[in-house]
Amino acid sequence: MNLKGVLIGLLSLLAAFSCTKAPDDPFCRYEPLPANSGIPSGQGSVQITASADEYFYILDKTGKEITHGRLNMSAAAKPGDYVSKVNDSTHPVQVRENTLTKCSAGTIVLRGSTDEYYYVLDSTGHEMAHNKLGTSLAFFPGKYTLQVNSTPQEFEVKPDAVTEAGNVPTRNWQDR
């Protein structure tokens, strides 16, 4: 074999490995699927972790739902690039054959002494989700605004963390 043939072979080998390397992502990691995962051959799986009892969704590039699952559980999908969604917060995910794509979301809990609702808004003021005071919501890491009684409060969701906002001023029944 000549030197040119060896170089071409090495470059092909390097290209194959560099094209299959998982993207750098501070919130997702890639693990081999467990042998007993039940995921069909040729597919991968996505798991979004957070301290909340909610669902996540996997969307294709057109926004069509491909699959969904409960937080902390996994959902099978064909290999490809997708967008994961939790309460209108999104994060890109890559599904790889025989691989578990495990992404970390965070949780917010707003404490209060009434049964009122709190709202989570994005940077444009769009409502992303709401829940009763004392009940958690999951989001991908980022900065958001909490609102209860028209009082906004900035907060940051961090991966694998529960952000608790203390007792916020809430109306009592006489103020309604």
C-alpha positions, 0 to 999 in steps of 0.5 A, a space after each residue: 500500500 502506498 503512502 497516499 492510500 494510507 493517508 486517504 484511509 486515515 482521513 476517512 476514518 477520522 471523518 467517520 469519527 468526527 461526524 458521529 461525535 455527539 454535539 457539545 451540550 451542557 445540558 445533555 449527555 449521551 449514554 449507551 442504551 441499556 440492553 433491557 431498554 425495550 427500545 426498537 433496534 435502530 432507534 435511540 431514546 430521549 429522557 428529560 430529567 426534572 423534579 416535576 410530574 409532567 410530560 416532555 415532547 420531541 418535535 421535528 424541525 417543522 414542529 410536528 410531535 414525534 413522540 412524548 414521555 413523562 419526565 424522568 422516563 424515556 421515549 423512543 425516536 428514530 435517529 435525527 436532530 429534534 427539539 425537546 419541549 417542556 412547558 413551552 421551553 425548548 432545547 435541541 436534542 440529537 437522537 442517535 441509534 442505540 443511545 440514550 440522550 439524557 437532558 437536564 431540565 430544572 424545576 420552579 416552585 412558587 410558595 404562597 398561602 393561597 390557592 392562587 396561580 403563578 405564571 411563568 413568562 418568557 423574555 417577551 412576556 409570553 406565558 409559557 405555563 402556569 400552576 397553583 402556588 406550591 406546585 412545581 413546573 419544569 423548564 429547560 435552563 434559562 432566565 424567566 419571569 414569575 408573575 403572581 398578582 401582576 408582580 413580576 419576579 425574575 428567576 433562573 432555572 438551572 439544570 437538575 435544580 429546584 428553584 424555590 421562590 419564597 412566600 410571595 405577597 398574595 391577595 387575601 379573600 377580602 382583596 378580591 
